[in-house]
């Protein structure tokens, strides 16, 4: 019998480097230190735990392709390889605190160097082009947090230190659009193009086309930010990460009434929907970190992609999931399409 056993499956089937993968296997024999291991395209993975039937492994860095072959070794013998999909790093040296955003005009991706509240950095907004080049945007925004495009392709950014939303034109012209929004963090547009902004101290504002804001809903404050997205049911979904390991995704109807959609997440942050109504949230579920997929009825949740320090995500027109950590963005080819890319 092969001491390396056989790989049966991966949970989850997707990851970014640094994510923790559960490998279901059979007949794996553990010897002494250095006599067994798990390898991703030949790179040794750090093992968190191992038994004859299960292995917890940390995905290494730097792969040439998204489809990575994983195999086990024990006592000089090797198992057959099985493939897993690992995200490719697109850019680093960032400071993301919410979702990135895909520009509907050219499919480039808007990312941030946000900084701590009140910290003025020389460059705070950046555009990641389709060819991988990272362009610094001369637009001067203090603490950019939420970024979103409206239906016409106009970019809007929340500035939490100033409590306002700014409109960005030609990547450099900054025009205040709405103010007096508290600690403005999350931003989302409904199907009619109406803007909604989350003040992390507890208020969701509805902003008119003239920049006038009125209170739409009031929730508990967040320790970091509000993150918002509209679902296929036209309701507003929101996370407000706290200090609990049992936080919720909130669902707010068109009249501003709030109810819990799903509870049981640790520090839920950025969120996005696919066209089937599934919700993807950057969070921790039952001690496992990454992107959590929640069914349209809110009844089922599972770890979809493994990764640590994830703060947000979005989908591209080509079916990629763009995953943002605190300091980097990754592209994960999942063949899933978001709701706002028609």
N, C-alpha and C positions, 0 to 999 in steps of 0.2 A: 504494500500500500504506500502511495506517495505521502510522505510526511507533511507536505505543504497543503494537502487536502484540496478542496474545491470551493471556489467562490460561487455563491448562489445568487446574491443580489446586493444592491447598494441602497441605503436609506439615508438621505434622499438621493435621487439620481443626478442632481446638479449641485455644484459647489463653486465657490471662489477660493483662491489660495488662502490658507489659514482656517478654512472651514473644517468642521469635525464630521466625518463620515462613518456611519455604522455599516460594517461589512458582515453580511450573513454568510457563513461558510459551513463546511462540514469536514470532519476528520483532520483538522489542523493540529499539528503536534508542536507544542512549545518546548524548546530545549533550554539550554543555558543562555546567559546573556551573550548576544552576538550570534546566536545560532539560528535565529528566526527573524522574520521581518515582513513588512509590506512595502511594495514599491509602486510608484506612479511614474510610468515611462522611464523606469530605471532609477528614479530618485527615491531614496529611502524616506519613508514617512515616519514622523514621530507617533508612537503608539501610546494612546491614553489607557487602553485596556485590551486584554486579549484572552480568549479561551478557545476551546476546540470548535465552537460554533459561532462565535462573535468576535469581531475586532473593531475597536474604535481607533480611527487613524486621522491625523491632521494632514490636510492636503498641502503638499509642498508648493513652492513658487516656480514660476517661469517654465511654461510649456510652449512648444512650437505650434501645437494645434489644440483645438477645443476638445477633441475626442482623445481622451487619455487612457492608456492601457494600464490596468492594475493587476498585479499578481502577488502571490504570497511565496515566501521561501522558508524552508525549515530543513535543517540537517543536510544542507547542500542540494536539496531538491526544490523544484519550482512548480507552482500550480499553473494551470492554463490561465491566460489573461482574459479579463473582462473589462469592457469600456465604461467610462463615466465621462460626463461632460463638465469641463472646468472653464470658468470665465477667464477671459484675457484682460489684463490690465491695460487700460487706454491712457490713463494719465494719473499722476500723483502730485504731491506737494500742494494739496488743496486743503480747504477747510469747509466741508459740507455739513450742513445742519438740517437739511430737508431734501426733498426730491430734486434731482436734476430735471431739465425740461428739454424736449426735442423741438427744434424749430421746424414748423410745418413748411417753411419756405424752401429749406435746403437740407433738412435732416441733420444739421449740426446739433450739438448738445451744449446747453448752457449750464455751467458749473460755477462754484463760488470759492473764494477765500473769505470766509465770513468774519473771522476774528471774534474775540470776546466782546461783550457788550461795551460800546464806547471806544473800542480800539480802532484807530484809523490805520488801515493798511494801504500801501501804495497802489496795489491792484486787487480788486475784490470780485470782479466779474470776468469770466473767461469763456471763450467759445471753442469747443472741441470740434474741429472740422471732420468731414467724412474721411479724409485722407490721414487722419491721426494727428494733424498739426494742432497745437494748442495756442490759440490767439488770445492775447491779453486785450480786454475791452477797455477803452479809455473812460468809459462811464464811471463816475465817481459816486459810489453808494456806500454809506456807512452801515456796516453789519448787514449785508444782503442775506435774506433768509429764505423766503418762499419765492420761487420763480415759476412763471406760467405764461403761456401764450393764449390770447383770445382767439375767437373764430376767424378773425381777419389776419392773424399772424403777427399781431402786435405783442411785444414783450413787456410784461409788468413784473416788478420786483418789490417785495416787502422789505422795509428797512426797520428792523425792530428797535433800534436805538432812538430813531426819530418818530416812531409810531405812524409811519406813512407808507403809502404805495406810490411807486414811481413808474412812469412810462419811459421806456428806453427806445430811442430812435437812432438808427444808423450806428448802433453799438456805442455811441458816445454822448448823445443828447439826453440829458436826464431832466424830465419834467414831472414835478410833484403832481399826483393825480387825486389822491385823497389823504387827509391828515386826521389827527386826533383819534387814532385807532389803537391806543394803548401800546402794548408790546406786540406790534404787528408781526405775525409769523406765517401761518398757513394762508394759502390763496388758491381759489378754484373758481371756474366759470361754469354756470349751468348751461343747458341746451339753448337757452335764449341769449346767451352771452352776458348774463348778469354776473358781476363779480361778487365773491364772498371772501371775507378776510377774517382770520382768527386772531384775536387778542389773547395771548396766553394767560392773561390774568382772569379770563372767564367769559368774554363776549365774542359772539360771532356777528360780524357786521355785514349787511347787504349794501353794496355800493352802486349808486345809479350811474348812468352814462355821463353825468355832469360831475361825478366825484363826490356827491353827497352820500353820507353813510348814515344808516339807521340800525339800531340793534335788532337782530333777527332771532337770536337765541342766546341763552345764558347757561353756562356749564361750570363745572369745577375748574379751578386754575390748574395749569400744568407747570411742572418744574422746569421744563425746557422750551417746548414749543407746541403749537397746534399744527396738525397735519391733516389736510383735507382733500377729498376727491368726490366727484359725483358718480353714482352708480348708474347702471343701465335702467334702473327703476326711477331715475330722476331725483332721487333723494341724496342728501349730502351726508357723507360718511366722514367721521373725524376720530383721530386719536389724540389723546392728551397725556403723554407719558408721565407717570408719577413715580413714587418710590416703592410701589407694590409690585409683586410678581403676579398679580391677578387683575391687571388693568383691562379696560374694555375698549372695543370699537363702538362708537356711538352712531346712531342713525337719526338724522333730523329730517322730518318731512317738510313739505312745501309751506306749511303754516308755522314752522319753527319749533314744533314739538319734538322733544328728544326721547329716544328709548335706546336701550342697550341692544346692539346687534349681536355682539359676541363678547364674552368675558372669559379671561383665563390667559392673557398674554403678559409677558414681562416686558416693560418699557416699549410699548408699540410706538412706532414713529411713522415714516413715510408709507404711503399706500397708493395703490393703483388697481384699476379694474381691467379685465379682459372683456372681449365682446360677448362672452357667454354669461357674464355677470359674476364670475369668480373674483374674489378680492384677494390681493396680495399685499402683505404687510411686513415691514421690517420689524422684527420682534423676536422674543424668546417664547417657546412653547414647551412646557414640561422639561425645562432645563436645557433645551437645545436651541441654538441661535441661528438666525438666518432670515430667509423670506418664508413667511407662513401663508399658505393658501387656504382660504375660507370659502366654503360653498355658498352659492347665491342665497340659500335660506338661512345661513348662519348656524347651521346644525353641525357641520363637520369642519375640522381644521387639521392640517398636516404640514410638516416641514417640507417645503418645496425645494429650497436651495440652501445649502449650508454656508455660513460665513459669520464672522465676528465684526462688531463695531459698524454694522450696517445702519444707515440713517434714512435711506430713501431709494426709490427706484422709478423707472418709467419704461415704456415700450417704444420701439422704433417701428417704422413702416415695414422693415424687413423681418419683423418677428423676433428681434433681439430684446432681451431684458437688460437694461442698463442699471447696474447696481452701484450705489454710492456708499462708501464707507466714510469715516471721519476725514480721511485724507486722500482717497483715491476713487476712481470710477473704473468699473469692469463691464465688459460686454459678454453676455451669456446667450448663446444661440438656442432659444427654446421653441421657436416657431409659434409664438403666441402674439396676438395682436390686441392692442389697447383700444379703448372706447372712443378716444378723441382724435384718431388719426385717419378718419374717412376722407 
